[in-house]
Amino acid sequence: MNIIKRNAPIFIIGLVTAITFVVIIFASQGKYKPPSLKPVSEDLLITDHTYVKGPKDASVTLVEFGDFECSACQTFYPIVNYILENNANELKFAYRHFPLPQHKYARKVAEASQIAGESGKFWEYYDLVYKQQNLSEEDLIKYAKALGLDTDKFTSDLRNGTFASIINSDVKDGNKLGINSTPTFYLNGKKMVLKTTKDLIDQVEAEILRLKPPKTTESTPSGTDRTIDTAKKPDVSNKVLEITYTKDGFNPKEPDAASGQLVRWKNITDKEITIVETIKKFSEFEIGIKIAPNGIYEFRITKNKLWTYKELETGNFGSIFII
């Protein structure tokens, strides 16, 4: 008791300090507001060396910070292509490099794409890499040869790191933006929050619709106005859509189909395959559909818009646009 009495001032000071600390914590929590997502300047998102496709004056700009070795980026690759193909007049797309340090080949693949870009073949090389996903130096040179590039110059630039500074610049910009994973997308300067690949489609299309001028109308002979709709309708005349799975993947890879149409997958390889969906539409495919060697699986599709899937072990992708 004597010890407590002698040290009472110390205990009182400590107690007051603790109470004050707790009050400060609760007060700060009450006043805290999450940071707002402000648009990023396009000068930071798109540089002189950035490759861009789509109209320069497009109302909507989509920027991706990607990594060619990233499996999630590969998952989003056909989604981005779908969005670009279906919104060709309203959308501009830019690709920035953000190779992650844990990926062995990512940085060199990024350099290779820039080398191809110097010969006007960036997007062709981009497509080949995401579709093939074989990323050794030998493969990168093989892709250059397939595109008709000067393979000696390509190989020299690749080995000498001629375009390494461009990749470093992109990574530096990504770090300034706080990017720590790929793919990271910016839509009209705002960082996107995506839980599924479908979110990318929905948010881009919503932004295009928001900024799109009203459709014009013209009078029919009867005097009734009708909306002019110039959207291209895909050919879905076949009643059964047959998709063959080979060692090279699905064929056809990106067909069209009508809602209610029968789709028939045939596995002509000597291994069992498992098809899982990457855009969730059909519960049957959430855990995977297994097809034995030379086996067939039939499924009548419903719903609409884009549906994508992949073979679980190889990662080979396919998609169907459903009307």
C-alpha positions in Angstrom: 0.0 0.0 0.0 2.9 2.3 0.8 4.3 1.7 -2.6 1.0 2.6 -4.3 0.7 5.8 -2.2 4.2 6.8 -3.0 3.6 6.2 -6.7 0.1 7.5 -6.9 1.0 10.5 -9.1 2.6 8.2 -11.6 -0.4 5.9 -11.7 -2.8 8.9 -12.1 -0.7 10.4 -15.0 -0.6 7.0 -16.7 -4.4 6.5 -16.3 -5.1 10.0 -17.7 -2.8 9.4 -20.7 -4.4 6.0 -21.5 -7.9 7.6 -21.4 -6.8 10.5 -23.5 -5.3 8.1 -26.1 -8.6 6.0 -26.3 -10.6 9.2 -26.7 -8.3 10.4 -29.5 -8.7 7.0 -31.3 -12.5 7.1 -31.2 -12.7 10.7 -32.2 -10.4 10.2 -35.2 -12.5 7.2 -36.2 -15.7 9.3 -36.1 -14.1 12.0 -38.3 -12.5 9.6 -40.8 -13.7 9.7 -44.4 -12.4 7.3 -47.1 -10.4 9.0 -49.8 -12.3 9.9 -52.9 -11.2 8.4 -56.3 -10.2 11.5 -58.2 -9.4 11.2 -61.9 -5.7 10.9 -62.8 -4.3 13.2 -65.5 -4.1 11.5 -68.9 -0.5 12.8 -69.2 0.4 10.3 -66.5 -1.7 7.5 -67.9 -0.6 7.8 -71.5 2.9 8.8 -72.5 4.7 9.3 -75.8 5.8 5.7 -75.9 2.4 4.2 -75.0 0.6 2.3 -77.7 -3.0 3.3 -78.2 -5.8 1.8 -80.4 -9.2 3.4 -81.2 -10.3 6.9 -82.2 -8.1 9.7 -80.8 -11.2 11.8 -80.0 -13.1 8.9 -78.3 -15.3 9.9 -75.5 -14.1 7.0 -73.3 -10.5 6.0 -72.6 -9.5 2.7 -71.0 -6.0 2.3 -69.8 -4.6 -1.1 -68.6 -1.4 -1.6 -66.6 -0.6 -5.2 -67.5 1.9 -8.0 -67.2 2.2 -10.5 -70.1 3.0 -13.3 -67.7 0.1 -12.6 -65.4 -2.7 -15.2 -65.5 -5.4 -12.6 -64.5 -4.2 -10.4 -67.4 -4.7 -13.3 -69.7 -8.2 -13.8 -68.3 -9.0 -10.2 -69.1 -7.4 -10.2 -72.5 -10.5 -11.6 -74.5 -12.7 -9.3 -72.4 -10.8 -6.2 -73.5 -10.9 -7.4 -77.1 -14.6 -7.9 -76.9 -15.2 -4.4 -75.5 -13.0 -2.9 -78.2 -14.7 -4.8 -81.0 -18.2 -3.8 -79.8 -17.4 -0.2 -79.1 -14.9 0.6 -81.8 -16.2 4.2 -82.4 -16.5 5.2 -78.8 -13.5 3.7 -77.0 -9.8 4.4 -76.9 -7.5 1.7 -75.3 -4.0 2.2 -74.0 -1.6 -0.5 -72.7 1.0 0.2 -70.1 3.6 -2.2 -68.8 3.8 -3.2 -65.2 5.8 -6.5 -65.0 5.6 -7.9 -61.6 9.0 -8.9 -60.0 7.9 -12.5 -59.2 7.4 -13.2 -62.9 10.5 -14.5 -64.6 9.8 -13.5 -68.2 7.4 -10.6 -67.8 10.0 -7.8 -68.2 11.6 -9.2 -71.3 8.3 -9.9 -72.9 7.3 -6.3 -72.3 10.6 -5.2 -74.0 9.9 -7.5 -76.9 6.5 -6.0 -77.5 8.1 -2.5 -77.6 10.7 -3.7 -80.1 7.9 -5.1 -82.3 6.1 -1.8 -81.9 9.1 0.1 -83.5 8.2 -1.8 -86.6 4.5 -1.1 -86.3 3.6 -4.5 -84.9 3.0 -3.8 -81.2 -0.7 -4.9 -81.2 0.0 -8.0 -83.3 2.8 -9.0 -80.9 0.5 -8.2 -78.0 -2.1 -10.6 -79.4 0.4 -13.4 -80.1 1.9 -13.3 -76.5 -1.5 -13.3 -74.8 -2.8 -16.1 -77.0 0.3 -18.4 -76.9 1.6 -17.8 -73.4 5.0 -19.4 -74.2 7.5 -16.7 -73.1 11.1 -18.0 -73.3 13.5 -16.0 -75.4 13.3 -18.6 -78.1 9.5 -18.1 -78.2 9.8 -14.3 -78.3 12.1 -14.5 -81.3 9.8 -17.0 -83.0 6.8 -14.6 -82.6 9.0 -11.8 -84.2 9.8 -14.1 -87.1 6.1 -15.0 -87.5 5.3 -11.3 -87.8 8.0 -10.7 -90.4 10.3 -8.7 -88.2 14.1 -8.5 -88.6 14.9 -11.3 -86.2 18.6 -10.3 -86.0 17.8 -6.8 -84.9 15.0 -8.0 -82.7 17.3 -10.5 -81.0 20.1 -7.9 -80.5 17.6 -5.3 -79.1 16.1 -7.9 -76.8 19.5 -9.1 -75.4 20.9 -5.6 -75.1 17.9 -4.2 -73.2 17.5 -1.5 -75.8 13.9 -0.8 -74.7 14.4 -1.5 -70.9 14.2 2.2 -70.1 10.6 2.4 -71.5 9.5 -0.5 -69.3 11.2 1.1 -66.3 9.3 4.4 -67.0 6.0 2.6 -67.1 6.8 0.8 -63.8 7.8 4.1 -62.3 4.5 5.7 -63.3 2.6 2.7 -61.9 4.4 3.0 -58.6 3.5 6.7 -58.5 -0.2 5.7 -58.9 0.1 3.1 -56.1 -0.4 0.1 -58.4 0.6 -3.2 -56.8 -1.2 -5.8 -58.9 -2.2 -6.5 -62.5 -4.3 -5.9 -64.4 -5.2 -2.5 -63.1 -7.6 -0.5 -65.2 -8.4 3.2 -65.4 -11.6 4.4 -67.0 -11.6 8.0 -68.1 -8.8 8.6 -65.5 -10.5 6.8 -62.6 -9.1 3.6 -61.1 -11.6 0.8 -61.6 -12.7 -1.5 -58.8 -13.5 -4.9 -60.4 -14.7 -8.1 -58.7 -15.3 -10.0 -61.9 -14.4 -9.8 -65.6 -18.0 -8.9 -66.3 -17.6 -5.8 -64.1 -15.2 -4.4 -66.7 -17.7 -4.9 -69.5 -20.6 -3.4 -67.5 -18.7 -0.3 -66.3 -17.1 0.5 -69.7 -20.5 0.2 -71.4 -22.2 2.3 -68.7 -19.6 5.0 -69.2 -20.0 4.9 -73.0 -23.8 5.1 -72.6 -23.5 8.0 -70.2 -21.4 10.1 -72.6 -23.1 9.0 -75.8 -25.3 11.6 -77.5 -29.0 10.6 -77.9 -29.8 8.5 -81.0 -31.3 10.3 -83.9 -34.6 9.3 -85.4 -36.0 9.4 -88.8 -39.6 9.3 -90.0 -41.0 6.3 -91.7 -43.4 6.6 -94.7 -46.3 6.2 -92.3 -45.1 9.1 -90.2 -44.0 7.0 -87.3 -40.5 7.8 -85.9 -38.1 5.0 -85.6 -34.6 4.8 -84.0 -31.7 4.2 -86.3 -29.8 1.2 -85.1 -26.6 0.5 -86.9 -25.3 -2.2 -84.5 -23.8 -5.2 -86.4 -25.7 -8.4 -85.8 -23.6 -11.5 -85.6 -24.4 -14.5 -87.8 -26.0 -17.1 -85.7 -27.7 -19.1 -88.4 -26.4 -22.5 -87.3 -28.7 -24.4 -85.0 -25.8 -26.3 -83.3 -22.6 -24.6 -82.5 -19.8 -27.2 -82.6 -16.6 -26.4 -80.7 -13.6 -28.7 -81.0 -10.9 -28.9 -78.3 -7.4 -29.7 -79.7 -3.9 -29.5 -78.3 -3.9 -25.9 -79.4 -7.1 -25.0 -77.6 -10.8 -24.3 -78.6 -11.8 -24.1 -82.3 -13.6 -21.8 -83.1 -12.3 -19.7 -80.2 -14.7 -16.8 -80.3 -17.9 -17.8 -82.1 -21.3 -16.2 -81.9 -24.5 -18.0 -80.9 -28.2 -17.4 -80.2 -29.8 -17.6 -76.8 -31.4 -21.1 -76.7 -28.9 -22.6 -79.1 -27.2 -25.9 -78.5 -23.5 -25.9 -78.0 -21.5 -29.1 -78.5 -17.9 -29.3 -77.3 -15.8 -32.3 -78.5 -12.5 -33.2 -76.9 -10.3 -34.8 -79.6 -7.2 -34.9 -77.4 -5.9 -37.9 -75.5 -6.4 -36.3 -72.1 -9.5 -35.4 -70.0 -10.3 -31.7 -70.0 -12.2 -29.5 -67.6 -14.1 -26.5 -68.7 -14.7 -23.7 -66.2 -16.3 -20.3 -66.8 -14.5 -17.1 -66.3 -17.5 -14.9 -66.7 -20.1 -16.4 -64.4 -23.4 -17.1 -66.1 -24.1 -20.8 -65.9 -23.9 -22.7 -62.5 -22.9 -25.9 -64.2 -19.5 -24.5 -65.1 -18.6 -23.0 -61.8 -17.0 -26.2 -60.5 -16.1 -27.4 -64.0 -17.4 -29.7 -66.7 -15.2 -32.7 -67.4 -15.0 -34.1 -70.9 -13.1 -37.4 -71.5 -10.8 -38.0 -74.4 -12.9 -38.1 -77.6 -15.8 -37.3 -75.5 -18.7 -34.8 -76.1 -20.6 -32.4 -73.9 -23.7 -30.6 -75.0 -25.3 -27.6 -73.4 -28.1 -25.3 -74.4 -27.1 -21.7 -73.7 -29.3 -19.0 -72.4 -28.9 -15.4 -71.3 -27.0 -12.9 -73.5 -23.9 -10.9 -74.1 -20.3 -12.3 -73.7 -19.6 -15.5 -71.9 -16.0 -16.7 -71.5 -14.5 -20.0 -70.2 -11.2 -21.8 -70.1 -9.7 -25.3 -69.9 -8.6 -25.6 -66.3 -5.2 -27.2 -66.7 -3.8 -25.5 -69.8 -5.5 -22.2 -69.3 -6.7 -22.2 -73.0 -9.5 -19.7 -73.3 -12.7 -19.6 -75.3 -15.7 -17.2 -75.5 -19.2 -17.1 -77.0 -21.1 -14.0 -77.7 -24.8 -14.8 -77.0 -27.6 -12.8 -78.7 
